[in-house]
Each structure stands twice: as C-alpha cells, then as structure tokens.
Amino acid sequence: MNKFMDWLQNVLMPPLAKAGNNKYLVSIRNGLVLTLPAVISGSIFLIIANIPIPAWSNFMKPYMDAMGVAVNGSFGIISLLAAIGIGYELAKALELDAINGAGLSTMAFIVASFNSKYTLDTANFASSGLFTAIVCSFISVSILNLFVKKDWVIKLPKGVPAAVSQSFASLTPGFVVLLLFWGLRVPLHFDINLFVQSIFHPLLFAMNSLPGIMFYTLLVSILWVAGIHGDMTLQGISDPIFLQFLTANGLAYAHHQTIPYLTSLGFSSLFVNVGGTGATIMLVFWMLSSKSKAYRELGKVAFPSALFEINEPVIFGFPVVMNPITLIPFIIVPQILTVLTYILMSVHLVRPAIMMVPWTMPPIIGPLMATGWDWRAGVWSAIELVIAGAIYYPFFKVAEKQMVAQEASEA
C-alpha cells in the first residue's frame, strides 16, 4: 500500500496536476461556464413542456413548437457561447485584453461555420461545433498573444480612450485571424468543422463507451485519494465532451428522437457520484450513529453538505485522502455504480440525462429532474445509496474500531 501511495504521489500525480493547471485547459473549464445559463434555462423549458402528467401533456400540445423556440435558442447556441467564453478566459489568462480575445475567437468560429455554398450553417452553433469553438479560440488568442508580445500592433496616442486604443491594438492580429480562417474555408475549401470533428470523434466514442467512462471514473477517484480535486482537474478535458452529449440528448428529446448518448453531463455527477464523489454520503450516514464521538461529530457537520453533493468535509476530515481503509470502497463503489447505471441506460430501463440540473441537487431529486421526470431514475438513485452503504459499512467498522481504541487510549 505504501508503494502504491508513493507511486500516486511521485509518478501519476505530478503530470495530472500540471495538466489541471494548464492555462488552455483551465480556459476551457472557465469559458464553458458561459454556456450554463443557456443550458439550464433551456432545460427548464424542457422540464415544463414534458411533465409526465396526461392532463398537462394535453394542455401543452398546442404550445410545443413555441416551447421549442426556447430550447433551440439555448441548446442551439452552445458552441457559439463557448467560443466567446473560452476566448475571453484564455486571453485573460495570457494577460491580454479579454474582450478582444472573445471577439476574435467568435469571428474565427463563425467563419469556420460557413458551408461550401458560402452560407452560414447555424447547425454548427449547437453541440456539434463545440470542439471547433475550442480550436478556433486557441488559435485566435494565440495569434493575438503573438502580435501583442512581439509588439506588432497599432498604437494610438496616450490621450485616446482605452477602449478605442485596445480595439486598434487587435486590428492587425484580427486581420490575420480573419485571413487565416477565410483562406482555409473559401479559397482552399477546407471544412474546418468537419476536420475537427473527425479528429475528436474517437474520443467522443470512447467516453460514451463503458470502458471509457469506467477509466474516467477511476482516474477521478485516484486523484481524490491523492488529495487532488479529481473532478476539477479533468473538467477541461471532460466537460466539452459531456456537455456536447447533453445538448445533443436534449435536442433529440425535444424533437422526439432517439437519445444518442448514455454518458452525458449528469451521468457522473448525479448517478455515479451520488452524495459526492465516491458516493461518500453513505460513509457520512454510518458516522451519524458511530460509537466514536469524533466520527459522530464529523457526521453531523458533513451530512448537510453531503446531501447537496459536497463532500470535502468527509474526504479531508475522515479522511479519505491517503487512507488505506477507505481507498478500496472509494474506488470500487463508483466503478460498480458506473457499470450498473450504464447497463440500465443501455437497455432503456433508465433514461439518460437530457437536461442540465445543478450538480448540487440531492440524490433521487437530481437524477429524476435530469432525466426528464423518469421515475425509474429516482428509484435507481435510491438503490444506489443502498449499494454504496452496504459496501462502505465493513470498511467503516474497521476504521471505527481503530478510532474508538484511539479515543479510549487518549482518555
């Protein structure tokens, strides 16, 4: 066990921690925040339009097309919002003018979205263009960064207002960005969006597969065991994929089509990390009636936050971090819940997530809402709690025995 912990700290953690702090990956994570109001708002319209009550469904039938405007107007511009947000955040991280970064990224993405007939294809503004938005943002802001650092910009006298001066400073790099993307799309007839999608297609396929989502879940758990925020570290890589899955599911559901993705945003946060990463809410539950006074007090403190998927108090207070006793259940429980949830969704016993709800939604309620009021999702969430509790129990009793003995010796 000591060798394993040393391997985690000295071999696996340094490169992952470095990747988690990479400015480009952090800009994706922070930039996608701009999409959340649109996705959550659109999800509210989906929820309202699809409440599973016959009388309500009959009432809503004449208004479904009108409700669809709100859904398409929110889910349908996710990639456009991502280009704005990521360009803004990356420019800020590189100490450039953030508004200029957002503007150039958006311009590049829109040029890349024209089809072979030179008509703007707004279908790319939805989830299918998300990776194109990321690539366009990276290239555009990198060009802006190069021109600013090399001082290849137009400078105006000091008396000119800052906003005007900044706009002229981005004029030269802006022309280069426009020339680059226009040259690729028009004279060379190079379909940027199709090319980017073909590159990332294997990654999308892998993350929607059982082995892929199991590996992702395992990596998150191992990072947490080593004391690193696993979910946040991998967000820059995983969020664009899971968000693309979710918006595609939401649009498919709104148009009464087959839901294409099982592991959309919400699969991990609501079905696997029930009560927090590692399903630690059940560890907290056992602490509430513990023979150890320290565990009882920690349980009282941690339980309210665990109800809302926040489990840092138990991860660092029990602790789970670098604890050989809790290492096994903390890794095994998410793997079991991942496999069982994936199977249930693949055989259509539980609907995949189609709507965005805050990850802080309590167990049962969160899965119920995310799946569009699929009652089976709520039932499965309750069963997951039982499974997690049963697995954690023997390991908790071992830790409790040690803690009781320690308290007795101290007394």
URHUHU-V655483 format. One line per field, one symbol per residue. ss: DSSP state (a for helix, b for strand, c for the rest). psi: psi as a letter, one per 40 degrees, with the letter a starting at -180 (. if undefined). Layout:
# URHUHU-V655483
ss = ???
psi = ???
This chain:
# URHUHU-V655483
ss = caaaaaaaaaaaaaaaaaaaccaaaaaaaaacaaaaaaaaaaaaaaaaaccccaaaaaaaaaaaaaaaaaaaaaaccaaaaaaaaaaaaaaaaccccaaaaaaaaaaaaaaacbcccccbcaaaacaaaaaaaaaaaaaaaaaaaaaaaccccccccccccaaaaaaaacaaaaaaaaaaaaaaaaaccccaaaaaaaaaaaaaaaaccaaaaaaaaaaaaaaaaccccaaaaaaaaaaaaaaaaaaaaaaaaaccccccccccccaaaaaaccccaaacaaaaaaaaccccaaaaaaaaaaaaaaaccccaaaaaaccccccaaaaaaaaaaaaaaaaaaaaaaaccccccccccccccccccaaaaaaccccaaaaaaaaaaaaaaaaaaaaaaaaaaaaaaaaaaaac
psi = ddddddddddddddddddddehdddddddddeddedddddddddddddefhfhddddddedeedddddddddeddefddddddddddddddddefihddddddddddddddeeiaeefhhgededaddeddddddddddddddddddddeffihhiidehiddddddddedddddddddddddddcdefhgddddddddeddddddeeiddddddddddddddddeehgddddeddddddddddddddddddddefihhdhdfihdddddddfhfihefeddddddddfiehdddddddddddddddfeheddddeddidhfhddeddddddddddddddddddddefdhhiheihiheehiidddddddeffhdddddddddddddddddddddddddddddddddddd.
